[in-house]
C-alpha cells in the first residue's frame, strides 16, 4: 500500500489483550505501517503486559483496559481479548471517541453483537472493523466470480468440515473456547467457517439445526485450578435450509484423532468447488469430470492486510469491507440459532432476520 505524506499523520494504537494472534499478526502489522505507533497495552495482568511491551517496544503498560480506552494518548484500540469482553470494551471505546478493531468472534451472543452495532451506528464517524476469517482471503474474489458467472450452475448444497483432536484428551485443562462464560454461544470453529461461507454467498439459511455433544463434562480450569464446567460442544453437526432450497451441512469436531478434515464445498448442477483449507488450494470438478486445481495468479492473492485496511479506513475514509459490524451481526444471529437448536435437543430454529 502506498502512503502519501498527507496520509502519514501520527496514529496512536492502544492494545487491549495481547494474545497469540495480536502478537503474531496485529502488533507486527501495525508497527510496519508509516506513522502508526502502538503506544499502550493492557493485558490480563500487568506482568504479562510488561512482557509484551518489552518484546515489542511499547512505551506504556496500562493497569486495566479502561485506562487504554480513556487515554487521550490513544486514537484507536485493537481488542484482542476473549469474546466475553468484546462488547463492553467496544461500546466504551466508541463512547470515548476511539476507532475500534476487534478480534473475532464478534461477541458472545447476538445481544452483545447488537449492542456493538448500535454503538457503531451512534458513532458513525468512528471506524469499526472485525478481524476477518483469514483462510480464503486469496481466493474469495475468484470464488465469488465463479458463483456470479454461474460456473457451478444452480447451487444445490454447501458444506463445511473441520475436525481435529484438540479436546480428545479428557485430562487436558479447560480451554477458553470451552467456557460458556468466556466464549458464549461460539462453538468450536463453526462461526469462523460460516463467516467464510457467507462472504461468498451473501445470504443466510432460513432455518438451522444444531446437534452436538460434550464428551468431557468437567476439566481443570487453568485460571482457578478448580474443576471447570465445559459449556460448548466437543463435536457439532449443523444443517441448514436456504429459502431457495439450497442445503447447508457442516461437521465440526475436536475429538477426531488422526488426520483431520478441513474443507469447504459448493456443489451445483454443473460443477462443484472444493476449497482445501489445509493445503490452501481450490479445486473445480465439472459434472462427470475429474477434479482440477483452479489456478490463482499472484496478482489475485490479497493476503493479510487487516491492520493496513483499518488504518486506511481511518486516514482515507475507505469503507470497511473485511469485516463490518453488520456482517458480524449476521453471523452471530446464525451462530446463536445453531446454539439454541443444540440446547433444545436438535430442533429446527428459524434464523432471525
C-alpha positions, 0 to 999 in steps of 0.5 A: 500500500502506498502512503502519501505524506498527507496520509502519514499523520501520527496514529496512536494504537492502544492494545487491549489483550495481547494474545497469540494472534495480536502478537503474531499478526496485529502488533507486527502489522501495525508497527510496519505501517508509516506513522502508526505507533502502538503506544499502550497495552493492557493485558490480563495482568500487568506482568504479562503486559510488561512482557509484551511491551518489552518484546515489542517496544511499547512505551506504556503498560496500562493497569486495566483496559479502561485506562487504554480506552480513556487515554487521550494518548490513544486514537484507536484500540485493537481488542484482542481479548476473549469474546466475553469482553468484546462488547463492553470494551467496544461500546466504551471505546466508541463512547470515548471517541476511539476507532475500534478493531476487534478480534473475532468472534464478534461477541458472545451472543447476538445481544452483545453483537447488537449492542456493538452495532448500535454503538457503531451506528451512534458513532458513525464517524468512528471506524469499526472493523472485525478481524476477518476469517483469514483462510480464503482471503486469496481466493474469495474474489475468484470464488465469488466470480465463479458463483456470479458467472454461474460456473457451478450452475444452480447451487444445490448444497454447501458444506463445511468440515473441520475436525481435529483432536484438540479436546480428545484428551479428557485430562487436558485443562479447560480451554477458553473456547470451552467456557460458556462464560468466556466464549458464549454461544461460539462453538468450536470453529463453526462461526469462523467457517460460516463467516467464510461461507457467507462472504461468498454467498451473501445470504443466510439459511432460513432455518438451522439445526444444531446437534452436538455433544460434550464428551468431557463434562468437567476439566481443570480450569487453568485460571482457578485450578478448580474443576471447570464446567465445559459449556460448548460442544466437543463435536457439532453437526449443523444443517441448514435450509436456504429459502431457495432450497439450497442445503447447508451441512457442516461437521465440526469436531475436536475429538477426531484423532488422526488426520483431520478434515478441513474443507469447504464445498459448493456443489451445483448442477454443473460443477462443484468447488472444493476449497482445501483449507489445509493445503490452501488450494481450490479445486473445480470438478465439472459434472462427470469430470475429474477434479482440477486445481483452479489456478490463482495468479499472484496478482489475485492473492490479497493476503493479510492486510487487516491492520493496513485496511483499518488504518486506511479506513481511518486516514482515507475514509475507505469503507470497511469491507473485511469485516463490518459490524453488520456482517458480524451481526449476521453471523452471530444471529446464525451462530446463536440459532445453531446454539439454541437448536443444540440446547433444545435437543436438535430442533429446527430454529428459524434464523432471525432476520 
